[in-house]
Amino acid sequence: MQGLDDAKQALAIDWWVENGPKLAQAGLRIALIVLMAIVVRWLLRRLIDRLTRGGNADRKPSLLRPLRERAPQALGALVSERRDQRAKTIGSVLKSVTTIGVFGIAFIQVLTELGMNVAPILTSAGILGVAIGFGAQNLVKDFLSGMFMMLEDQYGVGDVVDLGPATGTVEAVGLRITTIRDGNGTVWYVRNGEILRVGNSSQGFAVAVVDLPLAYGANLAEASEVLEKVSLEATEAEPLSKDVIDKPQVLGVEKVTAEGITMRVTVKVRPGRQWSVQRALRAKLMPALERSGVTTVKDDSGVTTAKS
């Protein structure tokens, strides 16, 4: 028994003498690979943080400068918040991709140093990735749609949008869902992958449309003169002058119904301000028509009605 133990001990010593230096070198290389991966990941994340660092309303983060931006100036202070959120969301994706890429390469290098054949592992990982992709295709679809939406700046925080399932003001934008609040105060969570169309009322400019109902027999020429004069005076005065970017236009008769004749007035305004301008113009145009003697449509209670 003593001789057998001595033989085993001698074999162990011989094996360590033969393979010890190789293991030590492999361990050193593995430690160096892990250290380099950590350092590279840290440097890349610092670079991403620097590129996505928010500025102010007049200065975009560096990451967004090559990308097109459609944020309306009417959003004011929300412009900076919208840029920061967009930059941070894109930066979060870049950080995740960086972490997976760096540590994935490091893991393969470590397996190679250990003498393992990585080809079967890579093949299995590819098959597993395809299987996961099929199983979570809706989630992948949401993330891809959200990523392209961010890159293209289709909408952002503060925009008034129509996403099909819901219409309202955007409160938050993420890679998977978009949060909007409608006019009744209801918060809607819409999956980005389910958004087939986007109607954005906050880009470029908007048009305030005011429809005014007139009774049959009303003097349309006189009504047009009154509407043109009063709408021009109203839009040139405060507070409407800050929102209006072009002269109002009296388009004339819009439609004829059993109740009466509808005349339309339009004016180009800053994005998102069309509804407040419509209400202010309607409040000035209806009394002006009545003072001029133009007959307007009234309901059964005698209250003048307006449609827009």
N, C-alpha and C positions, 0 to 999 in steps of 0.2 A: 504493500500500500504506500509505504514511504517512497519507494522508487517511482510509482505511478504519479504521485503528487509532484515529485521533483521534475518528472518529464513534462507535466502540464505547465508547471511554472517556467520551465526552460522554453517551451513553445511560446508561451505568452510573452516572455521577454524578447524572444527572437522576432515575434510578430510586431511588437512595439518598436523594436530597433529598426525594423524594415519599413514600417508604415507610419511610425510616429512623426517623422519630419514632414511627410506628405499631409497628414491630418492637421499638423500645426500650420502648415502653409495654407491649406484649404480653409481652416478656421479663420486665419488672418484675412484671407481674400474675402470670405463671407462677411466678416465684420466690416471690412472696407466697403463692400457693396452696399450693405445696410446703411452705413454711415453716409455714403455718397447719396443714396436714395433720399435719406432724411434731409440732407443739406439741399439737394436739388429741389425737392418738394417745398421746402421752406422758402427758397429763393423765388420759385415760381409763384407761390402764394403771395409773397410780398410784392412781386411785380404786378400781380392781378389787383391786389388791394390799392396799389398806387394808381393803376389805370382806372379803377372804378371809384376813386375818391371823389366825393361830391364837391362841387364848387358852389356857385350861387346862380341866380336866375340868368345872369349874363355869361356865365362860363360853364361849359359842359365838361363832364368827366372825359378824360383822354380816350377812354374806350369807345365813347359814343361819337367822337368827332368824325370818323370815317362813315358813320351810319347816318341815314336820312332821318330827320326829325320833323314831325308834324305837329308838335305841341303848339296850341294857339296862344297868342300873347294875352288873350283875355283871361287866361287862367291866373295871371299874376303870380302870387306867391306859390301856387301849386306847381308851377313849372319846375322849380328846383326840386320839390318833393317827387315829382314824376320822373325827372332825370335820375335822381338818386335811386329810386326804386328800380328803374329799368337797368341802371348800371349794376346795382347789387345783385339783381336776379341773374343777369348774364354772367357776372363774376362768380356767382355761386355755382353755376353750371361749369364754368371753366375750371374752378377749383376741384370740383368732383372729378372731371375728366383728367385733370393733372394728377390727382392722387391715385386714381385707378391706373393710369398709364405708367407713372413712375414706379409705384410699388409692384405692378404687374411685371414690368421688365426686370426689376430687382429679384422678384421671386423666381423667375425663369433662370436668371443668372446663378442664383443660389443652388437651384436644383442641378444645373450643369456642373457647378463646382463639386457637388456631392456625387457626381458620376452617374446621374440618372438620365435616361432617355426622355427628353421633354416632348418629342413628337407625338406620342400617344396622349399625353396630357393636354397638349394644345388641341388635338383633334376632339378629345372628350369635352374640353371647354367650349369648343365651337358648337358641338351638337347640343350641349346643355344651354348655351346662349340662345340657339334657335328655338329650343323647346320652351324656354322662359319667355322669349319674344312672342311666340304663338299664344301662350297662356295669358300673358299680360298685354295683349295687343292694344286694348283700349287705353291702358295706362301709358303705353309707349306713344300712342296716337295723341293723347292729351299733351304729353311733354313736348313732342315734336311740333305740334300746332302752337303751343305756347312759346316755344323758342323762336319760331319764324315770326310770330306776332310781335315778339319783343324786338327782333332784329329789324323788322319793317316798320315798327312804331305805328301799327294800325290804330291803336287807341291807348290811352293811359289814364292815370288818376285825374279826375276832374272833368273828363270828357262826357258828353251826353250821347249815348249810343243806343242803337237798336240792334240787338243780337238775335232777333227772331223769337227765342223763348221768353225774353224779357227786355224791357226798355227802361232806361234810367241813367243815373249818374254813376260813373265808375268810381268805386271806393278803394279797390285794391286789385292788383294784377299779379298773378302768379303763373308758374309754368304749367300747373295742372288745372286751376280754376280761375275764373274772373268773378269778382264780387261787385254787384251793382245794386243801387237803391232806387226804386221807382218813385213816382210822384206821391204815392200813398204811404211811403215810408217803409215798404217791405224790402227786405234784403234778399237778393237772389244770388245763388251760387251756380254759375254756369261752367260746365266742363269745356275746356278749350277745344277738345276734339269734336264736340258736338256743334260748334259754331260754323255754320256754312256760309254765312254772309254777315257783314258788319256795316251798319249805317251810322256814320259818325257825323253828328250835328255840330261839332266843335272844331272843325278844320277849315282853314282858309277864311271863309266868310259865311254868313247865314243870311236868309231873307225873311224879314218880318212881313207876314201876309195878313191884311185886315179886310174882311168881307163885311160890307155894310148893306143891310136890307132896306130897300125902298119900295114904296107902294106903287101900284099901277097908276099911271097918270102923272107921276112925278116928273119934273123938268130935269131930264138927264144932263143937258148942257150946263144948266145952273149948278146942279149937284157936282159935276166934274170940276167946275171952277172953284167951288167952295172947298172941295176935298184937296185940290192942288194947292190952294193958298194956305189953308189951315195946316195941312201936313208939312208944308215947307217951313212955315213959321215954327211949328212944334219941334221939328228936327234940328233947326238952327239954334234953338234955345236950350239952356241947361234944364234937366240933366241928359236929355236925349242926344245932344250934340256929341257927347263923349262916346256914344255907342254907334252912331250912324256914320257910315263911310261913303255914302253916295246920296244923291238927291232922291226923294220919293217919287214914285211914278204912279199915276192914276191910269190903270189899265182899261177902265171902262166897265161895261156890262160883262159880268162873269157868267151868270146863268139867269134863266127865267123859270120860275116855278109857279105853282098854283097860289102860293102865298104872296109873291111879289117878285121884284127884280133885285138882283144882288150885284153891287158894284165892288170892284177890288182895287185896293191900294197896296203897293209893295215898296219896300225900302231895303237896301243892302246894309247889313249891320255887322258888328263884330261877332265872331262865333260864340254861341251860347247866350247871346243877349236878345235873340229874336222874340222870345215870349214876353219879356218885360216891355220891349218896345211896342209890341202888338197891343198890350193892355193899355199902355199910356196913350198911344195914338187913338185907339177906339174910344177912350174916355174923352178925348178932345174933339174927334170928328163927329160923333153922334149928336152932341149938343149944338155944334156948329151948323149941322144940317137942319136941325129943328129951328134954330134962330133965323136961318135964312128962309124958312117957309117951305123947305123941301119935305114932302110927306114921307115919313119913315114907317116901317112895319111895326105894329104893336101887338102884344098878345092879348088874351081875354081880360087880363087885369089892368090893361092900359099902360103897361110898362114897355118901354122901347126895348126891342131885342136886337142882338147882333150876332152874326155867325162868322166864325173864322176857322 
